[in-house]
Amino acid sequence: MINKTKIIATIGPSTSSKEMLRKIIQRGVNVCRINFSHVSHSEAKEIIDNIKEVNKQINTHTAILADLQGPKIRVGNFEKPIKLKKGSYVYLNTTQKQPNDIFISYSNFAKDVKKGDRVLLDDGKLSLLVENSNGKNRVKLKVVFGGLLKSNKGVNLPNTDISLPCLTKKDKLDLNFLLEQKIEWIGLSFVRSAEDVKKLKTIIKRHKKSQALVIAKIEKPEAINDIENIILASDAIMVARGDLGVEVPLHKVPVFQKMIVQKCIKQSKPVVIATQMLESMTDNISATRAEVNDVANSVIDGADAMMLSGETSIGIHPLRVIDTMRKVIKDVEKSRHNISKNDPERKIVLNERYISNAICANACQISDNVNAQAIITATYSGYNSIKTSSYRPKAYIYAFTNQHTILNTLSLVWGVKTFYYEGGKTTDDTVLETKNILKKYKYVKRGDKVINIASMPAEERGMTNMMKLSKVK
């Protein structure tokens, strides 16, 4: 059985070998994520090459997602952990000139913060309030919730309008490397506005070799405030619940998750749910009941994909983790609670692609009405496959294209399975040949109803303007 909801696995020491990459892809991983907070260019190059080689060996189309680190703020290195006592005062310093101060890697910290701003350390485990700043390099803070602070822990500033650019010097160096590798997806961390996404897409567009698409990671309150524009500017969205759960009150995260998923589906933008999906399995052989329910609810919400982080990068049971997620997805998608349904109130977007939009929308509606087994999309850009997916039809979507980049890119998209296909001489040839390919591999059988959508005439490779309902012979 093919899962409609896709699995993204972060690659690390536990999964970076060619042998393990083959195993996790065969177990159900659709996208491999490389976190540039933790890898060098040489390590990343080896992983990328291994994924591409495994794809060729076992005839898969696994996509690669490179996650840029972004403006991650951290404290400095200490000889031993520092104990922060509730009610005490500490100093954060951007220059390390004072021996008892705690270094912070954000050079404009003293300029940007104001009295009363919250400063959260170590994923929110420690909480401080700004008392005053000298406006140059040193800030006095009062400890609200204390504990032990270890070296290099992250800093979150949920109330501060930070002046750091979304793309750091490190990100730009990583991006230059990545655009030469011809990967499919680039994750932009700590997005605050649609302008951040547009700047990255401009850089990618100037690089002629790359067709990489941008996933905007939602982990800042400013992003929530500009979510409509960010979704429109991006190629996909990731609900990055780790930092988001620190920057905004935890009880708001589930509501934000559902809201973002709904808005993405409405705008035909793939959406990924990330962080702590099965985190207990990093060290344990089984997940908690709450984690299983979290995965199941993300499927029911309609997410395109779910992402595993430490579970597969440093976890001791990466294959069991993937098996667990795949089985949960499978059971939910088989159940009556499956999200697969069309929204009759959703209107067709009247833009330059309104003909394609109308074909995709009606193909899904007809498919559900006649209980079709498959919707077959002939595509050269991936647009009609993503648009069809956004209507969450009951049928599986089989995308046929001769563009290898599109084959891999669509591996992140809900309900889509891809096939390399050179294309028929005519539209009629394409309809017949794609049905026969699916029949050959037993995805459909004689008597099944299928819907083909494509462009006519086929040789022009224009927008989708044709739909045909037929039976497999």
N, C-alpha and C positions, 0 to 999 in steps of 0.2 A: 504493500500500500504506500502511496506517495502522500506525505504530509503536506497540507496546504500552507500551514504556518511554518516558516523556515527557522533553522537553527544557526546561530552565529557562535563560533568558538574562538576565544582568544588563545593565540599560540604563544607558548612559553617553554621553559625547560621540560615540562611534562609531555609536550606534544610536538616539538619542533623537528624531530627526526623524520626522515622520509617514510620510514616504516609506520610511525605513529600517525603521520598525516594521512597516509593511505587508510589506516584503520578508522580514524574518526570520520573521514569522508564517506567511507563505506557504511558506517553506523548511522549516518544521517546529517552530517554537518554540510550546510549549503554555502556558508561564507566563513572564511578564515580572517580573523582580526589580528593585526599587528599593532601593539601599543607602543608608540614612539617615546613614551616616558621611560621605557625600560630596555630598548634595544639600540645597538649601534647600527650604522649603515651596512657594515659587512655582515652582521648577524641577520639583518632584515633581508639583505640580498640573497642569502642562502635559503631563508625560509620561502621567499617569493619564488625562487627558482625551483625549489622542491615541490611547492604546490602546483606550479605549472607543469612540472614533469609528471607528477601523479595524475593530474587531469588528463594528460596524453595517454598515460599507461592504462588507465581504467575507464577512459572515455567519459569523463565527467566534466562539468562546467562550474566548478567551485569558484566563487568570486573572492577577491581579496579586498579587505577594508583596512586602510591605514589610518590609524587614529593619532592625529597631531596632539602634542602635549598641551599646547595653549599656555596662557599666562598663569601657570600654577605657582602660587606663592607658598614659600616654605620658610621655616625657621632654620637656624644654622646647625652646625655640628657641636655636640657637647661631649666631654669626657665621660660623663655619667648623667642619667636623667635628672632633670630639675624638678623639685617638688614645689608646686604652686599651691599655696594655702589660701583657702577662702577668706576674703576680707583683706588680704595683703596687697601690696602694690608691687608691680614689676615694670621694667622698662624694655620696650622693643626699639632696636636701634638699626638703622640701615647701613652704618659704617663700621660697626664693631670696635669703636674707639674706647668705649667704656667697658672695663673687664667684667662687671657684674650684669651688664645688659644682655638681652637675648637678641641675637642677630635675626633680621627678617630680610628676605631677598627682594622686597618690593621697594625700589629706590624712592618713589614718590609717596610712600606710606605716610610720613609725617605731614606732607602737604595736603593729602587727600582726606584724611580722617578728621572728624570733628568730635567735640565732647558729647558723650552719650552713645557713640557708635559701638556696636557689638563687634568683638573680635573672637572668632571661634578657632580653636586649635585641635588638631588630630581628629578630623571628621566630627567636630562638635562635642567631643568628650570634655573639653575644657572651654570655659566661657569667661570672657573678660569684657570690661567696659572702658572706653577711652575717658581718661580724666582730663588730660591736656596734652598739647603738642608744642614743640618749639618751632614747628613749621619747616624744619630743615632735615633733621635726621633722627630725632628722639621723641618717643611718645610714652607718656605715663599711663598705666592701665590698672584698674582694680580687678582682682580676681573674684568672679561671681561663683563659678563652679570650678573647684581645683582638682588637683591630681598630679600624676607624674607626666612630665613632658619629655619625650625622647627626641633624639636628633632627627632633623629633616622632615618633621611632620608638617602636614599641610595647614594653611591658614585660609579661613573663609571670612569675608567681610560683607555680610548680607545687607548692611545699611549704608555702605559707602559707595559713592559713585567713583569707581576706580578709573584711573587714566591710562592704565596699561593697554596697549593695542591687542586686538584679538590674535594677531599673528606675531609671535615673538621672533627674534633673530634665529633661535633654534628651529622654530617652525618653518621659517623660510628656507633654511639649509636642508631640513628634512623634505620639504616640498620639492625643492630642486632635484633631490635624489629620486623621490617617488615618481615625478612626472616622466622620468627616463625609464621607469620600470613598466609602464603601461598596465597599471592596476585599474580596477573598476570603481572603487569608492574611496573617498577621503573624508574622514570625520573631523569636523571643526569644533574644537572644545571651547567651552565658556562663551558661547555666542550671546551677545547682548542685544543685537538689533539685526534687521534685515541687511543693513549696510555691511556688516561683518561678512555675511555670506556672499554678497555681491562682489566685495573686494577679492575674496578667494577665487570666485568663478572667473573674474577678469584675468587673474594671474594664470589660471589653468587654460583659459581661452587663448592667451598669447603663446602658449606652449603648443606648437603644432602637432607634436607626437602623441599627446595625451587626450583621451576622451573621458577622463575621470569625472564622476559625478560627486556632488557634495551632500554629505549628511550633516545637518546642523544638530549639535548636541544641546539639548535643553537642560541646563543645570544652574541657571541664574534667574533671580526674580525679574530682572529687566527683560529676559527672554519671554517670560510668561506675559508680560505687559505688551510685547510686540509680536505675539505668537502668530497672528493672522498674516502679517507681512513676512515673517520668517518662513512660514510654510510656503507661501507663494514664491519666495526667492530661492528656496532650497529644492534639491532633487529628492530628498528624503529627510526624515526627522528621527532623532533618537531621544527617547525620554530617559535621560541619564540620572537615575534616581539616587545615586550616591551623593554627589555634591548638591543636587537639587534638594535632597532631604536634609541637608545641613543649612542651606541658604534660605529655605522657607520652612515654616512650621511643618513637622512631620505629618500631622493629621490632614494637611492639604494635598499631599503628594498623590494619594489615590484618586482624588477628584481631578487634579490636574492631568493625571495619566489618562483617564477616560475622556476628558475634554479634548486633549491633544489627539488621541486616536480618532475620535469622531471627526474632528476638523480635517485631519489628514486624509481620511477616507473620502470625505466630501470633496476635497481638492485633488483627489487621485494622486496623492503623494505617499509612498511607502513609509511605514512607521515602525520603529524598533523599540522594544522595551528592554532596558538594561539594568544591571546591578542587583546582586544578591538574589538572583532567581533560585539557585540551588546551593547557596553559599556553604551550608553546613557540610555538603559533600566534598568540600575542599579537603577535609580531614576524615570524614566518616563515609561508610559504605552505603548509607541510606539518607534520604532527604527527610526534613520535618514535614508534618502534615500541612503546616502553614505554607511552606515553600511549594508543595505540590498544588495547593489551592491557588497560590499566586500565579503559577504557570498556567493553570487551567483557566483562571479568570482573564489572563492576558489573551488567551486564545478566544475566549467568549467575547471579549471586548472587540476583537477583530484585528489585532496587531499582525503586521506582515511577518515579523520575525522577533525572536527573543535571543538575548545575548548572554553567553556564559563568560565570566571573567577569570577570576582566580581558580574557579572550579576546574578549568581545562588548561590554564597556563602553568600553575604551580601545584594543582591538586594531585593527590595520590591515586585517585580513581577516575581519571578523565573519561574512560570508556563507559563506566557505569553511570556517570553523570549524563552523558549523551543518550544512553539507553533510556534512562529515567525520563528525560525531557521528551524524547521521541514517543515513548509509550503514553505519556500524559496527553500530548498533542493528539495522538492517534485516537485515544478513547474519547476525548472531548469532541473531536471532529466527527466521530461516528454517532454521537449522541444527539438527542433532540434539542439540546441546548446550543448546538453549533450556531455560530454567528451568521453562517452563510444565508443571506437573504438580500433581496433587492429593496431599496427604499423607493416606494412609488412616488414620494413627495419630492425626490431629488430631481432638479431640473437639469436639462442639458446645457452645458456651458456654451454660450454663443460667442466663441472666439474664432480665430482664423482656422481652427480645426473642428468647427461645429459639425461638419459632415462625418468625420471620423468619430466624434463624440456620440453622435446620434446612432451610428451603426453599432458601436460598442455597447451602448446602453440598451438598445433594443435586442441585440444578440443575447444579452444576459436575461432580459425579461422573457423572451421566447424560450430560451434554454430552460429556465425554471418551469415555465408553463407546460412544456412538452416532456420534461424530465430527460433532457439530452444528457448523454454521457460525456461529451467533450465539446469545448469551444476551441477551434483551431485558428490561430492567428498567424498569417504570413506577414512578417514585419522586417523592416530595414532599419528602423530607429529604436524599436522597442515600445514606441508610444502606445500603439493599440493594445499591446499585452498589458501594460501598466494600467491603462484606462479601463480595460475589461476587468482586470483584477479588482479595481476599486469598487466595483459593483457587487463583489463577493458572491458570485453565482454558485449554485450547487455543483455544477459541472466543473471538471478540471479544465485548466487552460493549457493548451499545448502550443508553444511558440516555435515557429520554424523560421530560421534566418541563416544567411551565409556570412553574417558578421560575428566573428568570434568574441569580440568585446561585448556585444549585446547578449550573446549566449550566457556569458558569465555574469553580467550585470543583472539579468533577470532572475538569477538564482536567489536574490534577496527578496523577490516580490512574491506576495501571497498567491498560492494556488497555481503558479506557473512552472511548467516543466519545459525545458528547451531541447531543440533538435537542430543539428546543423543540416541545412538544406540549401542547395544551390538555386532552387527556384525553377518552376515549370516555364515552358515557353509561352503558355497562355494561362489565364486564370482557371479555365476548366482543367488543364493539366495539373495545376497546383492543388486544386480541390481533390482530384482523384488520387494523386500521388501521396499527399499528406495523410489522407485516410488510410491508404494502403500501408504506409509506414507504421501508423499506430496499430493497425490490425496485425501486422507482422510481429510487433513487439508485445502484442496482447494487451494493449491499453484499451482497445475497443474490440468488439466482436460483431459478427454478422447480425444484423437486425438493430444494432444500436443507432440511436439518432445522434447526429453530430451537426454542429453549426460551423461553417467556415466563414471567416471574414478576411478580406484581402483588398488589394487595389486592382482596378480594371481600367485599362489593359495592364496586364502583369508587367510587361517590359518597361513601362514608364516608371514603375516603383514610386507611385505617388501616394497621396493620402488614402486611407481606408474608405472605400465607397461601395463595397459589395458585401452582401451577406447571403449565404445559401444554407438552407436546412435540408438535410438529406439523411438517408439510412446507409449504413455500412453494408455492402453486398458481399 
